[in-house]
Amino acid sequence: MPVDTGGAALGRFDVRIALPSAHPVRVAAGVPAHVTLDFDLDSSNTVDLAATPPTVTVEPFLTVVPALETDREHRVRGLLVSADAVSGAVTVKVRPFRHRHGEFGRVRFLADDDTTYEIDGVEYEGQSGLDQLATLALDTPLIAQGGVVDRVLTADVILAGSSVPWAGTDAVAGVVTARDRDRLTVRAARFHARTGDVAIRRTIDVLVGPDTGVTAGRMSADPLDHLAISVGSRIVAFGAVVGTLADGGTFDASNGRVRLLTNSLTGEVAAAEPLAVELFRLNGLNPGVFDFSGTGTAVGTDADPRNYEIDTGGLDLATIAAGDLVRVRGLVAHFGAAPDDFVARTVIDADLEDNAAALVVSWAHQQGTTTPFAAVAPSRIDVDLSQARDWLAVRGVPRALIGDLDTIALVAGESTGVYGVVVRGSRDVQLYRDFDELTRQATSLLDSGHRMTRIDARGRYNALTEEMMIGRGRFEFVAP
């Protein structure tokens, strides 16, 4: 049950964000002003499973930065206005978030020879895709994603027509955790209804068959059939609901389509040549949630997460050795065809010195603390974890490899970040771009009697030095 911080049933929230005077939004006639709005769901919701019924305490945390964050993938959703097959310029009417109607302006981006397309379920690449895009009708649904350089987005991938999840069909996205003949169990499933509604389910059963169209973009140059969908595959399935999902209904894609997405795994190398790993994570999930039955050519050859065999083709594995931590991207092998269990496109010898990480530290069980820091400097905060509940997730690295921590150092990033300070109940968020401004404000609040209740941080973690370089963080206090 969603509630506010006072325990009352959730209603409407009004949130005010004050930008520092040193970082204003400058708007000039005819010149777009870039603003990055980030609604942090992790920081905005606290789940209490011990309550009856379980509750989600909602205190919205939004950050607004008067600049475009270029070090992340960007995505444009909307309706096609035009596509110039000569210049590669594409213009769309923007439809942000899940909006289907309304005027939100137009945006122009570029496609080039490296852009891949899926249009109405058919794959294209380069000029052929741009030519096809130029033939589409006005207001055809479109999604583009890519990188921004010099304020211009160049698309890596363009989806258009019925390949867009909300374009006149239903869709399910998630990770296949089991397959029984032609029935898939899809976990962490998101259901996108043709009406524009979105629902999240722990699992959804998806039906496929010989008439299911299967695509994989650049991940596979060969024609694919429904057997290309195996346990571990990350997918988007297009079809229709049979019954209702709330009552355990299934999703039928037997006459629809499935798009295979790039998969990512991390593990410890059990053997370097040929490569086999002990799985730590597969598409972000613990290997224990997968049922690999049926993945092998026989019962004894089903995929084994303790010895997950990887086809590396011609990739250079000269630096890979037994015991190394590796990060692999590619496609899961066809169902019923293992071994090998996975076909790699890239293999990276990971280390523990620079990994994406997320940190949550909480003192809420004791209503906050006046001494959350072991030490504070302008560019560094040493957080005392001895009396706190903490959760540290390092991408692809089990917590056992990190060990128990008494302190963790939060250090300034190499460039300006986004740091929010909020006093619980005030609904005001103060944003800072410079780490030293954050440390001054946090210290000032503690000196005035405020108690810190929670820290949420995102950045890069170094397990050897027990330091986390953070580019984004939220620091929550309660007033005295």
URLIN-V816586 format. One record per run of one state. SS is the DSSP state (alpha for helix, beta for strand, coil for the rest). FROM is the first residue (numbers start at 1). TO is the last residue. If there is no record, write none. Layout:
# URLIN-V816586
ss=<SS,SS>
from=<FROM,FROM>
to=<TO,TO>
This chain:
# URLIN-V816586
ss=<coil,beta,coil,beta,coil,beta,coil,alpha,coil,beta,coil,beta,coil,beta,coil,alpha,beta,coil,beta,coil,beta,coil,beta,coil,beta,coil,beta,coil,beta,coil,beta,coil,alpha,coil,beta,coil,beta,alpha,coil,beta,coil,beta,coil,beta,coil,beta,coil,alpha,coil,beta,coil,alpha,coil,beta,coil,alpha,coil,beta,coil,beta,coil,beta,coil,beta,coil,alpha,coil,beta,coil,alpha,coil,beta,coil,beta,coil,beta,coil,beta,coil,beta,coil,alpha,coil,beta,coil,beta,coil,beta,coil,beta,coil,beta,coil,alpha,coil,beta,coil,beta,coil,beta,coil,alpha,coil,beta,coil,beta,coil>
from=<1,2,4,9,10,16,19,21,24,28,29,31,32,36,40,41,45,49,55,59,62,66,74,84,89,95,106,111,116,120,122,126,127,135,141,150,152,161,164,170,181,183,193,198,208,213,216,217,220,224,225,226,229,234,243,245,248,250,261,263,273,275,283,285,286,287,290,296,297,299,302,308,312,325,333,338,339,342,351,355,363,364,367,369,370,373,378,380,385,389,395,397,398,399,403,407,413,418,424,428,433,435,448,451,463,467,479>
to=<1,3,8,9,15,18,20,23,27,28,30,31,35,39,40,44,48,54,58,61,65,73,83,88,94,105,110,115,119,121,125,126,134,140,149,151,160,163,169,180,182,192,197,207,212,215,216,219,223,224,225,228,233,242,244,247,249,260,262,272,274,282,284,285,286,289,295,296,298,301,307,311,324,332,337,338,341,350,354,362,363,366,368,369,372,377,379,384,388,394,396,397,398,402,406,412,417,423,427,432,434,447,450,462,466,478,480>
